[in-house]
Amino acid sequence: MVDHLFFYVNGKEILERNVEPEWNLLWYLRNKLRLTGSKLGCGEGGCGACTVLISRCIDRNSDEIEHR
């Protein structure tokens, strides 16, 4: 069982230990990291208010990224 998450948000490295399983990404971004750009709209994902752009690094030497 994994007891931590490791990811980047806006170029900042995040290591979160003992993550609560009921947390969702929107709650984490807004309440834990105080990033309030994404909003809770319909609560079902239909309106797009909670949309978060996810990217991955293609080339670590040039910091080239690909958005998904």
Backbone as CSV, one residue per row, in Angstrom:
resi,resn,N_x,N_y,N_z,CA_x,CA_y,CA_z,C_x,C_y,C_z
1,MET,0.836,-1.183,0.000,0.000,0.000,0.000,0.881,1.247,0.000
2,VAL,0.562,2.183,-0.872,1.309,3.440,-0.957,0.781,4.395,0.103
3,ASP,1.684,4.990,0.864,1.260,5.906,1.921,1.629,7.354,1.628
4,HIS,2.014,7.631,0.368,2.373,9.001,0.024,2.095,9.276,-1.453
5,LEU,2.022,10.553,-1.782,1.898,11.009,-3.166,3.051,11.954,-3.449
6,PHE,3.587,11.858,-4.659,4.665,12.736,-5.092,4.285,13.279,-6.458
7,PHE,4.223,14.608,-6.581,3.858,15.229,-7.845,4.317,16.680,-7.835
8,TYR,4.129,17.352,-8.959,4.486,18.765,-9.083,3.234,19.573,-9.355
9,VAL,3.161,20.744,-8.751,2.080,21.691,-9.007,2.728,23.033,-9.306
10,ASN,2.486,23.537,-10.506,3.076,24.815,-10.933,4.591,24.831,-10.740
11,GLY,5.234,23.707,-11.034,6.683,23.602,-10.938,7.218,23.341,-9.543
12,LYS,6.349,23.301,-8.550,6.770,23.059,-7.170,6.589,21.585,-6.823
13,GLU,7.629,20.990,-6.262,7.583,19.583,-5.869,6.712,19.415,-4.622
14,ILE,5.776,18.473,-4.693,4.870,18.202,-3.573,5.061,16.752,-3.144
15,LEU,5.311,16.538,-1.875,5.360,15.201,-1.295,4.380,15.193,-0.133
16,GLU,3.331,14.440,-0.277,2.283,14.381,0.739,2.260,12.976,1.325
17,ARG,2.459,12.886,2.616,2.460,11.586,3.298,1.125,11.355,4.001
18,ASN,0.759,10.101,4.125,-0.471,9.715,4.826,-1.696,10.446,4.283
19,VAL,-1.883,10.354,2.991,-2.998,11.022,2.324,-4.314,10.358,2.702
20,GLU,-5.291,11.179,2.980,-6.620,10.670,3.289,-7.275,10.168,2.008
21,PRO,-7.815,8.961,1.999,-8.370,8.389,0.769,-9.604,9.114,0.241
22,GLU,-10.302,9.872,1.068,-11.493,10.570,0.587,-11.187,11.932,-0.034
23,TRP,-9.938,12.378,0.009,-9.568,13.640,-0.630,-9.691,13.500,-2.140
24,ASN,-10.095,14.577,-2.808,-10.017,14.617,-4.264,-9.075,15.749,-4.658
25,LEU,-8.709,15.795,-5.921,-7.721,16.775,-6.370,-8.213,18.205,-6.172
26,LEU,-9.466,18.461,-6.467,-10.002,19.811,-6.300,-9.909,20.264,-4.845
27,TRP,-10.309,19.410,-3.907,-10.232,19.756,-2.487,-8.786,20.029,-2.085
28,TYR,-7.881,19.161,-2.527,-6.470,19.305,-2.167,-5.899,20.627,-2.681
29,LEU,-6.137,20.925,-3.961,-5.604,22.165,-4.533,-6.153,23.399,-3.833
30,ARG,-7.441,23.426,-3.582,-8.066,24.607,-2.990,-7.773,24.757,-1.501
31,ASN,-7.863,23.678,-0.752,-7.778,23.776,0.704,-6.384,23.544,1.273
32,LYS,-5.637,22.652,0.688,-4.300,22.354,1.212,-3.252,23.299,0.619
33,LEU,-3.305,23.517,-0.715,-2.306,24.356,-1.373,-2.772,25.794,-1.578
34,ARG,-4.028,26.079,-1.263,-4.617,27.421,-1.407,-4.580,27.927,-2.852
35,LEU,-4.745,27.011,-3.811,-4.845,27.362,-5.228,-6.326,27.339,-5.591
36,THR,-6.913,28.508,-5.713,-8.369,28.597,-5.816,-8.882,28.864,-7.230
37,GLY,-8.057,28.650,-8.246,-8.494,28.880,-9.622,-9.557,27.902,-10.077
38,SER,-9.451,26.659,-9.688,-10.470,25.659,-10.021,-11.593,25.754,-9.002
39,LYS,-12.807,25.649,-9.487,-13.984,25.825,-8.628,-14.845,24.569,-8.637
40,LEU,-15.639,24.419,-7.596,-16.651,23.373,-7.568,-17.916,23.965,-8.164
41,GLY,-18.345,23.414,-9.271,-19.557,23.903,-9.929,-20.705,22.946,-9.693
42,CYS,-20.882,22.035,-10.633,-22.010,21.110,-10.565,-21.759,19.938,-9.619
43,GLY,-20.499,19.676,-9.277,-20.174,18.565,-8.395,-20.146,17.215,-9.092
44,GLU,-20.337,17.211,-10.414,-20.361,15.958,-11.169,-19.389,15.941,-12.337
45,GLY,-18.702,17.036,-12.612,-17.753,17.098,-13.716,-18.355,17.493,-15.046
46,GLY,-19.618,17.836,-15.073,-20.289,18.174,-16.320,-20.069,19.596,-16.795
47,CYS,-19.896,20.542,-15.884,-19.823,21.955,-16.276,-18.400,22.413,-16.595
48,GLY,-17.379,21.712,-16.103,-15.993,22.062,-16.395,-15.354,23.053,-15.444
49,ALA,-16.067,23.519,-14.429,-15.504,24.496,-13.492,-14.311,23.936,-12.723
50,CYS,-14.281,22.640,-12.515,-13.208,22.029,-11.722,-12.073,21.485,-12.594
51,THR,-12.035,21.865,-13.860,-11.029,21.351,-14.784,-9.617,21.710,-14.329
52,VAL,-8.715,20.733,-14.376,-7.309,20.911,-14.027,-6.486,20.377,-15.191
53,LEU,-5.520,21.161,-15.676,-4.658,20.747,-16.772,-3.555,19.847,-16.227
54,ILE,-3.411,18.672,-16.814,-2.378,17.725,-16.395,-1.353,17.616,-17.515
55,SER,-0.082,17.750,-17.160,1.003,17.709,-18.134,2.025,16.675,-17.713
56,ARG,2.882,16.337,-18.646,4.003,15.462,-18.313,5.248,15.990,-18.989
57,CYS,6.379,15.743,-18.380,7.658,16.193,-18.906,8.107,15.227,-19.997
58,ILE,8.389,15.749,-21.187,8.861,14.920,-22.294,10.374,14.790,-22.249
59,ASP,11.052,15.906,-22.037,12.514,15.934,-22.039,12.987,16.714,-20.818
60,ARG,13.524,16.016,-19.841,13.945,16.668,-18.597,15.101,17.647,-18.813
61,ASN,15.877,17.464,-19.865,16.992,18.374,-20.127,16.514,19.736,-20.614
62,SER,15.427,19.759,-21.377,14.940,21.029,-21.915,13.666,21.503,-21.227
63,ASP,13.157,20.736,-20.265,11.902,21.050,-19.573,10.718,21.145,-20.523
64,GLU,10.792,20.447,-21.663,9.680,20.418,-22.605,8.551,19.591,-22.002
65,ILE,7.331,20.118,-22.070,6.199,19.408,-21.488,5.131,19.137,-22.541
66,GLU,4.298,18.167,-22.242,3.171,17.820,-23.097,1.919,17.909,-22.236
67,HIS,0.938,18.657,-22.715,-0.320,18.787,-21.982,-1.273,17.702,-22.429
68,ARG,-2.018,17.154,-21.498,-2.975,16.083,-21.810,-4.366,16.538,-21.515
